[in-house]
Amino acid sequence: MRTYVPESRYSASSIEAIRELFKEVWSFRSHIVAMFGSEFRSSYRGTVFGVFWNFALPLVPLSVYILLVNLRVFPAYDGLNPAIYISFNVTIWSLLTGLITLPIMVVKGRNKESTRTAQPISVAVVASFARLCFDTFVRLALLCVLIVVFAQWPKANFVMLLPILLSGMLLCFSLGLMLAIFNVIIPDVERVVTILLQYGVFVSGVIFPLGGLGPLKVLESYNPFNVYIQALRDDVFFGEISNHTAVWSWAGVAVMLFLISTRFFYVMERRIRGIS
């Protein structure tokens, strides 16, 4: 006897969800390239300076902080030139927070459109990260210029650098996936996240080290943004990190959250699109 049952995602495990999402993204890889190219061109279409804006706008936040550095607003920190210190921190902060906010915005914007097409929302989410990566590389290019100008040569331990960076990105990406689904159900989520991140930049070691902010020092190990920014900065410029326990504890949290969030996203995607 052969029994036919409708396809259901509810019985999928976390590993199956990850595998199926990867298949979706891989099968639509040409669409991702096309979507990035279209967005890249449309962002400067009709402007006087054209493609210049795609390189200039990612540098605006950094230029503000560098201006404040030249005005002697910030002292030297941890043996680093303040311009390099803040530029590095802002670059990592923008990358990590972008992995949270982009899925929320993309799922919100693509949800209605996706009900009329066969393209999964996961494809649009990945395509949005292409622009985030481009902006990050532009900021890193400026950081390299500052390193040369101030002769603050890195001593990076690349064996540690990549796992730390990937675990931080994994944690934020997982948060972004879960919050994107919750935002469809409760639209206030996006506003709450925006407010928290606007205040969070001041308690994440981006501008000032938490160790010098009195009672906020307690957040050094409990704020994942501060943990990852500090660990990456120490690894790049000093070749070692001091907060091993906090880094690898958050790395464990990142892996568990990734397994949970990918299955949650995989199960809920069709439901929020109205597909049974």
C-alpha positions in Angstrom: 0.0 0.0 0.0 1.4 3.4 -1.0 0.3 6.4 1.1 0.5 10.0 -0.2 0.8 12.8 2.3 1.2 16.6 1.7 4.7 18.0 2.0 5.2 19.4 5.4 8.2 21.3 6.9 7.1 20.8 10.5 8.8 17.4 10.7 12.1 18.7 9.4 15.1 18.7 11.8 17.5 21.6 12.1 20.1 19.8 9.9 17.4 19.1 7.2 16.3 22.8 7.4 19.9 24.0 6.9 20.4 21.6 4.0 17.1 22.7 2.3 17.8 26.4 2.8 21.2 26.0 1.3 19.7 24.2 -1.7 17.2 27.1 -2.2 20.0 29.6 -2.1 22.2 27.6 -4.4 19.5 27.0 -7.0 18.7 30.7 -7.1 22.4 31.9 -7.1 22.1 33.6 -10.5 19.1 35.5 -9.2 21.1 36.7 -6.2 23.9 38.1 -8.4 21.2 39.8 -10.6 19.4 41.2 -7.6 22.7 42.6 -6.2 23.6 44.1 -9.5 20.2 45.7 -10.0 20.3 47.2 -6.5 23.8 48.4 -6.9 22.9 50.2 -10.2 19.6 51.6 -9.0 21.2 53.2 -5.9 22.9 55.8 -8.1 20.7 55.8 -11.2 19.7 59.4 -12.0 22.3 61.0 -9.7 25.1 63.4 -10.8 28.0 61.6 -9.2 26.8 58.1 -10.2 28.7 55.1 -8.8 30.7 57.4 -6.5 27.8 57.3 -4.0 28.2 53.5 -3.5 31.7 54.0 -2.3 31.1 57.3 -0.4 28.0 56.5 1.7 29.5 53.6 3.6 32.3 55.8 4.7 30.1 58.6 6.1 29.8 57.1 9.6 33.6 56.6 9.8 34.3 60.1 8.5 32.2 61.6 11.3 34.2 59.7 14.0 37.5 60.5 12.3 36.6 64.2 12.3 35.9 64.0 16.1 39.3 62.3 16.5 41.0 65.2 14.8 39.2 67.6 17.1 40.8 65.7 20.0 37.5 64.5 21.3 38.8 60.9 21.8 42.1 59.9 23.4 44.2 57.0 22.4 42.9 53.6 23.6 44.6 50.3 24.3 47.8 51.5 22.5 45.9 52.2 19.3 45.5 55.5 17.4 41.9 56.6 18.1 41.1 56.9 14.4 42.1 53.3 13.8 40.4 52.2 17.0 37.1 53.7 16.2 37.2 52.9 12.4 37.8 49.3 13.2 35.1 49.1 15.8 32.5 50.9 13.6 33.3 48.6 10.7 32.7 45.4 12.8 29.6 47.0 14.5 28.1 47.8 11.1 28.7 44.3 9.8 27.2 42.6 12.9 24.2 44.8 13.2 23.6 44.6 9.5 23.2 40.8 9.8 20.4 41.5 12.3 18.5 44.4 10.7 18.7 43.3 7.0 16.7 40.0 7.4 14.0 42.0 9.3 13.7 44.6 6.5 14.0 42.1 3.7 11.3 39.7 5.0 9.0 42.7 5.7 9.5 44.1 2.3 9.5 40.9 0.3 6.7 39.1 2.1 3.9 40.2 -0.2 5.9 40.0 -3.3 7.0 36.5 -2.5 3.4 35.3 -2.4 3.2 35.9 -6.1 6.5 34.2 -7.1 8.3 30.9 -6.6 11.4 32.7 -5.2 11.9 31.9 -1.5 12.4 34.7 0.9 15.7 33.2 1.9 17.1 34.2 -1.5 16.2 37.8 -1.0 17.8 37.7 2.5 21.1 36.4 1.1 21.1 38.9 -1.8 20.8 41.7 0.7 24.0 40.5 2.4 25.9 41.0 -0.8 25.5 44.8 -0.4 26.5 44.5 3.3 29.7 42.7 2.3 30.5 45.4 -0.3 30.0 48.2 2.2 32.2 46.3 4.7 35.0 46.0 2.1 34.8 49.7 1.4 35.2 50.5 5.1 38.1 48.0 5.4 39.8 49.7 2.5 39.7 53.0 4.4 40.9 51.3 7.6 43.9 49.9 5.6 44.7 53.5 4.5 44.6 54.7 8.1 46.9 51.8 9.2 49.5 52.9 6.6 49.1 56.6 7.4 49.6 56.0 11.2 52.0 53.0 10.8 49.9 51.0 13.2 50.9 47.6 11.7 48.6 44.6 12.5 49.9 41.5 14.2 46.9 39.3 13.3 46.7 35.7 14.4 44.6 34.4 11.4 44.1 31.0 13.0 41.9 32.7 15.7 40.6 35.6 13.6 38.4 33.6 11.2 36.6 31.5 13.8 35.9 34.5 16.0 34.5 36.6 13.1 32.4 33.7 11.8 30.9 32.9 15.2 30.0 36.6 15.7 28.4 36.7 12.2 26.6 33.5 12.9 25.1 34.8 16.2 23.8 38.0 14.6 22.5 36.3 11.5 20.6 33.8 13.6 19.1 36.6 15.7 18.1 38.4 12.4 16.3 35.3 11.1 14.3 34.8 14.2 13.4 38.5 14.6 12.4 38.8 11.0 9.7 36.2 11.5 8.6 37.7 14.8 8.4 41.1 13.1 5.8 39.7 10.6 3.7 38.7 13.5 4.4 41.7 15.7 5.5 44.7 13.6 6.8 46.5 16.7 9.8 44.2 16.7 11.6 46.2 14.0 11.2 49.5 16.0 12.3 48.0 19.2 15.4 46.5 17.6 16.2 49.9 15.9 16.0 51.7 19.3 18.1 49.1 21.1 20.9 49.2 18.5 20.9 53.0 18.5 21.6 53.0 22.3 23.6 49.8 22.1 26.5 51.4 20.2 27.4 53.3 23.4 27.5 50.1 25.6 29.2 47.8 23.1 32.8 49.2 23.2 32.5 50.8 19.8 33.3 54.4 20.9 34.6 53.9 24.5 36.0 50.8 26.1 33.4 49.5 28.7 36.2 49.1 31.2 36.4 52.8 31.6 32.7 53.4 32.0 32.4 52.5 35.7 29.3 50.3 36.4 28.9 49.4 32.7 32.1 47.4 33.0 29.9 44.5 34.1 28.6 44.3 30.5 32.0 43.4 29.1 31.4 39.7 29.0 27.6 39.8 28.7 27.3 42.0 25.7 28.2 39.9 22.6 28.9 42.9 20.5 31.5 44.1 22.9 33.0 40.6 23.3 33.4 40.1 19.5 34.6 43.6 18.7 37.2 43.5 21.5 38.4 40.0 20.6 38.7 40.9 16.9 40.5 44.1 17.6 42.9 42.5 20.0 43.6 39.6 17.5 44.2 41.9 14.6 46.4 44.5 16.3 48.0 42.5 19.1 47.9 38.9 17.9 46.1 37.6 21.0 42.8 37.9 22.8 42.2 38.3 26.5 38.5 37.3 26.8 38.7 33.6 25.7 36.0 32.4 28.0 33.5 35.0 26.9 34.3 34.5 23.2 33.9 30.8 23.1 30.8 30.9 25.4 29.1 33.2 22.9 30.3 31.0 20.1 28.5 28.0 21.6 25.4 30.2 22.0 25.7 31.1 18.3 25.8 27.5 17.1 22.7 26.6 19.2 20.8 29.6 18.1 21.7 29.0 14.5 20.3 25.5 14.6 17.1 26.8 16.2 16.6 29.9 14.1 17.2 28.1 10.7 14.6 25.5 11.5 12.2 28.2 12.8 12.7 30.2 9.6 12.4 27.2 7.3 9.2 26.1 9.0 7.6 29.5 9.2 8.6 30.9 5.8 5.7 29.3 3.8 3.2 30.0 6.6 3.9 33.7 6.5 3.7 33.7 2.7 0.3 32.0 2.9 1.5 28.7 1.3 0.4 25.6 3.1 
